[in-house]
């Protein structure tokens, strides 16, 4: 088990160390279950009372706990004071992983299939039974996991990690430093069919998927290729597991989505938005930047003003539902008018 001196952690990540710099930690743990030899953090004020009683060797805390940390005076305990403890913990987790996880070995596994014309950087790693299509580009430091599939003419940018059994379709483009988890499918056909005489005529999906830099895509998430034009995911977007993004959707930079979000075709989601788990976004609508959508909300029309939005309405036959929904939007105003009328009568 690897252990690290607090001096090395602070030297790499900064922060003010209160306590013995030579103390060592060998695990990162939650504040409630931390034991001697572990490092923990307190990110919210409501958990500050747990600091004194924690058994952790070191706790990452914010400025409000500086005096309490300095007054402990216990030789085998320390604290790191930083303006943003949760962000510090995130950086610590990356630093820790970089020193404890076995790095991928550069090279192409003997059982991998690499088609003619594929370009694989010498520093890249291609795992067993992986497939690299004709003319694909695998950049510097890329990791392609076992049984992953990279289609013909696809582009995978430098230091991107494609986990086992993920699929990147033909001619799809993924930027640098992305993480594509297992089961992800990028660039399969969008749901496009034209009704004709009681049957469905397939619309070939002729576009692609373009994904920016520093994008994380959770397990079993699907991003469909465009029908005409491309599906576009901006830099820094974070997608949880089991998300469906339909054809020709556009997602702005640094937007985050929790699990089970579903976005219908040609919707445009702005930058720095947050979509709660299992919310639904109708197709062909626009959501501007800096919008927060609550869990399970159904967004059926464009949101053109930044803010926090909630709501789920029971289904009904369409004509009744539309009438009720229209009335519901005026419910508060109707209540205020009723109150005013009651006061006048009284």
C-alpha positions in Angstrom: 0.0 0.0 0.0 1.4 3.4 -1.0 1.7 6.2 1.5 2.5 9.8 1.1 4.0 12.5 3.3 1.8 15.5 3.9 4.7 17.7 2.8 4.6 16.1 -0.6 0.9 16.6 -1.0 1.1 20.3 0.0 4.1 20.8 -2.1 2.2 19.5 -5.1 -1.2 21.0 -4.5 -0.7 24.0 -2.2 -2.7 24.9 0.8 -1.6 25.8 4.4 -0.5 22.8 6.4 -1.1 22.9 10.1 0.7 20.1 11.8 3.7 17.8 11.2 4.7 17.8 7.6 6.3 14.3 8.0 3.0 12.6 8.8 2.1 10.0 6.2 -1.3 9.0 4.8 -2.2 5.9 2.9 -5.9 6.4 2.0 -8.5 9.0 1.2 -11.6 8.4 3.3 -15.0 10.1 4.1 -14.9 12.1 7.3 -17.3 9.8 9.1 -15.3 6.6 8.5 -11.8 7.9 8.3 -9.2 6.2 10.5 -5.6 6.9 11.5 -3.5 7.0 8.4 -6.2 8.4 6.1 -6.8 11.9 4.8 -10.3 13.3 4.6 -12.1 16.6 3.8 -14.9 18.8 5.0 -16.6 20.6 2.2 -19.8 21.9 3.8 -20.3 24.0 6.9 -23.0 21.6 8.2 -20.3 18.9 8.7 -17.8 21.2 10.5 -18.7 19.7 13.9 -17.3 16.4 12.8 -13.8 17.8 12.5 -12.7 17.5 16.1 -14.0 13.9 16.5 -12.5 12.6 13.3 -9.8 9.9 13.5 -8.2 11.0 10.2 -4.6 11.8 10.3 -5.2 14.8 8.1 -8.4 16.7 7.2 -8.7 19.2 4.4 -10.8 22.2 5.7 -11.9 25.7 4.7 -10.9 29.0 6.2 -13.6 28.9 8.9 -11.9 25.9 10.6 -8.4 27.4 10.6 -8.4 28.4 14.3 -9.9 25.1 15.4 -7.3 23.2 13.4 -4.5 25.3 14.9 -5.8 24.7 18.5 -5.9 20.9 18.3 -2.3 20.5 19.3 -2.3 16.7 18.7 1.0 15.4 17.4 -0.4 12.7 15.2 -3.1 14.9 13.5 -2.9 17.7 10.9 -5.0 19.8 8.7 -4.7 21.4 5.3 -6.5 24.8 5.1 -7.6 25.9 1.6 -10.3 28.3 0.3 -12.1 25.4 -1.6 -11.8 22.0 0.2 -13.9 20.1 -2.3 -11.9 21.3 -5.2 -8.7 20.5 -3.3 -10.1 17.0 -2.7 -10.8 16.6 -6.5 -7.2 17.6 -7.3 -5.9 15.3 -4.6 -7.8 12.4 -6.0 -6.2 13.0 -9.4 -2.7 13.3 -7.9 -3.3 10.2 -5.9 -4.6 8.1 -8.8 -1.6 9.2 -10.9 0.7 7.6 -8.3 -1.2 4.5 -7.4 -2.8 3.2 -10.6 -0.7 1.1 -12.9 -0.2 3.1 -16.1 -1.2 1.6 -19.5 1.7 0.1 -21.5 2.4 1.7 -24.8 1.9 -0.5 -27.8 -0.7 -2.6 -29.6 -1.8 -5.9 -28.2 -1.2 -8.9 -30.4 -4.9 -9.8 -30.5 -6.0 -6.2 -31.5 -7.1 -5.6 -35.1 -5.7 -2.5 -36.8 -6.9 -1.9 -40.3 -4.7 -0.4 -43.1 -4.2 3.3 -43.0 -4.9 3.7 -39.2 -2.4 6.0 -37.5 -1.5 5.1 -33.9 0.9 7.2 -32.0 3.9 5.2 -30.6 3.0 6.3 -27.0 -0.7 5.0 -27.3 -1.9 1.8 -25.8 -4.4 -0.5 -27.7 -5.7 -3.4 -25.6 -6.5 -7.0 -26.4 -9.2 -7.6 -29.0 -9.7 -3.9 -29.7 -10.5 -2.8 -33.2 -9.1 0.2 -35.0 -10.7 1.0 -38.3 -9.2 2.1 -41.6 -7.8 5.6 -41.5 -8.6 6.1 -37.8 -6.3 8.4 -35.8 -5.2 7.5 -32.3 -3.3 10.3 -30.7 -0.4 10.7 -28.2 -0.9 8.8 -24.9 -4.3 7.5 -25.9 -5.6 4.4 -24.1 -7.9 2.1 -26.0 -9.2 -0.6 -23.7 -9.8 -4.2 -24.4 -12.6 -5.0 -26.9 -13.2 -1.3 -27.6 -14.1 -0.3 -31.2 -12.8 2.8 -33.0 -14.5 3.1 -36.4 -13.0 4.0 -39.8 -11.8 7.6 -40.1 -12.5 8.3 -36.4 -10.2 10.6 -34.5 -9.2 10.2 -30.8 -7.3 13.1 -29.4 -4.2 13.0 -27.2 -4.4 11.4 -23.7 -8.0 10.4 -24.1 -8.9 7.1 -22.4 -11.4 4.8 -24.1 -12.4 2.1 -21.6 -13.1 -1.5 -22.5 -16.1 -2.3 -24.8 -16.8 1.3 -25.6 -17.7 2.1 -29.3 -16.6 5.2 -31.3 -18.4 5.1 -34.6 -17.1 5.9 -38.1 -15.7 9.4 -38.6 -16.6 10.6 -35.1 -14.1 13.0 -33.6 -13.2 13.1 -29.9 -10.9 15.7 -28.5 -8.0 15.6 -26.0 -8.0 14.4 -22.4 -11.5 12.8 -22.6 -12.7 9.8 -20.7 -15.1 7.4 -22.4 -16.3 4.7 -20.0 -17.3 1.1 -20.8 -20.5 0.6 -22.7 -20.6 4.1 -24.3 -21.8 4.2 -27.8 -20.8 7.3 -29.8 -22.0 7.7 -33.4 -24.7 5.1 -33.9 -27.7 6.1 -36.0 -30.2 8.6 -34.6 -33.8 7.7 -34.5 -34.9 8.8 -38.0 -37.8 7.4 -40.0 -40.3 8.9 -42.4 -43.9 7.6 -42.2 -45.3 6.5 -45.6 -48.5 4.6 -46.3 -48.5 3.0 -42.8 -44.8 2.1 -42.8 -41.6 3.7 -41.8 -38.9 4.6 -44.3 -35.4 4.8 -42.7 -33.6 8.2 -43.0 -29.9 7.5 -43.3 -27.9 9.3 -40.6 -25.2 11.1 -42.7 -23.7 13.3 -40.0 -21.1 12.6 -37.3 -20.4 13.3 -33.7 -17.9 16.0 -32.6 -16.8 16.0 -29.0 -14.5 18.7 -27.5 -11.7 18.4 -25.0 -11.9 17.3 -21.4 -15.2 15.6 -21.8 -16.2 12.8 -19.5 -18.9 10.3 -20.7 -20.3 7.8 -18.2 -21.0 4.1 -18.7 -23.7 3.1 -21.2 -24.4 6.6 -22.4 -25.3 6.9 -26.1 -24.6 9.9 -28.3 -26.2 9.5 -31.8 -24.7 10.8 -34.9 -26.4 13.7 -36.8 -28.9 13.1 -39.5 -27.6 16.0 -41.6 -24.8 17.9 -39.9 -23.2 16.8 -36.6 -24.1 16.2 -33.0 -21.8 18.5 -31.0 -20.6 18.2 -27.4 -18.6 21.2 -26.2 -15.4 21.3 -24.2 -15.5 20.3 -20.5 -19.0 18.6 -20.7 -19.6 16.0 -18.0 -22.1 13.2 -18.7 -23.2 10.6 -16.2 -24.1 7.0 -16.9 -27.1 6.0 -19.0 -27.8 9.3 -20.8 -29.4 9.5 -24.2 -28.4 12.3 -26.5 -30.2 12.2 -29.8 -29.1 13.2 -33.3 -28.1 16.8 -34.0 -28.2 17.9 -30.3 -25.7 20.6 -29.4 -24.4 20.8 -25.8 -22.4 23.9 -24.7 -19.2 24.0 -22.8 -18.9 22.8 -19.2 -22.5 21.6 -19.0 -23.1 18.6 -16.7 -25.9 16.0 -16.8 -26.8 13.4 -14.2 -27.9 9.8 -15.0 -31.0 9.0 -17.1 -31.2 12.4 -18.8 -32.9 12.1 -22.2 -32.4 14.8 -24.9 -34.5 14.6 -28.1 -33.2 15.5 -31.5 -31.9 18.9 -32.5 -32.2 20.4 -29.0 -29.6 23.1 -28.1 -28.3 23.1 -24.6 -26.3 26.1 -23.5 -23.0 26.3 -21.6 -22.6 25.9 -17.9 -26.0 24.2 -17.5 -26.8 21.5 -15.0 -29.5 18.9 -15.8 -30.7 16.8 -12.9 -31.2 13.0 -13.1 -34.0 11.7 -15.3 -35.0 15.1 -16.7 -36.4 15.1 -20.2 -35.7 17.7 -22.9 -38.0 17.9 -25.9 -36.5 18.1 -29.4 -35.9 21.3 -31.4 -35.9 23.6 -28.3 -33.2 25.9 -26.9 -31.9 26.2 -23.4 -29.7 29.2 -22.8 -26.5 29.3 -20.7 -26.5 28.9 -16.9 -29.8 27.0 -16.6 -30.3 24.5 -13.8 -33.0 21.9 -14.4 -34.3 19.8 -11.5 -34.4 16.0 -11.3 -37.3 14.5 -13.4 -38.4 17.8 -14.8 -39.9 17.8 -18.3 -38.8 20.7 -20.5 -41.3 21.0 -23.3 -40.5 24.5 -24.5 -37.4 26.7 -24.9 -35.8 28.3 -21.8 -34.5 31.7 -22.8 -33.6 33.1 -19.4 -30.9 31.7 -17.0 -32.2 30.3 -13.8 -33.5 27.3 -11.9 -36.4 25.3 -13.4 -38.6 22.5 -12.0 -41.7 20.7 -12.8 -43.4 17.5 -13.9 -47.0 17.3 -15.1 -49.1 14.1 -15.3 -50.0 12.9 -18.7 -53.5 13.0 -20.2 -55.1 13.1 -23.6 -53.3 15.8 -25.5 -56.2 18.3 -25.8 -57.0 18.2 -22.0 -53.3 18.2 -21.1 -52.6 21.4 -23.1 -55.6 23.2 -21.6 -54.6 22.2 -18.0 -51.0 23.1 -18.6 -52.0 26.5 -20.0 -54.2 27.1 -16.9 -51.5 25.9 -14.5 -49.1 28.5 -15.7 -51.6 31.2 -14.5 -52.5 29.5 -11.3 -50.5 31.8 -9.0 -52.0 34.9 -10.6 -55.5 33.4 -10.3 -54.9 32.7 -6.6 -53.8 36.3 -6.0 -56.9 37.7 -7.8 -59.1 35.4 -5.8 -57.5 36.6 -2.5 -58.0 40.2 -3.5 -61.6 39.5 -4.4 -62.2 37.8 -1.0 -60.7 40.8 0.8 -63.0 43.2 -1.0 -66.1 41.0 -0.2 -65.1 40.7 3.4 
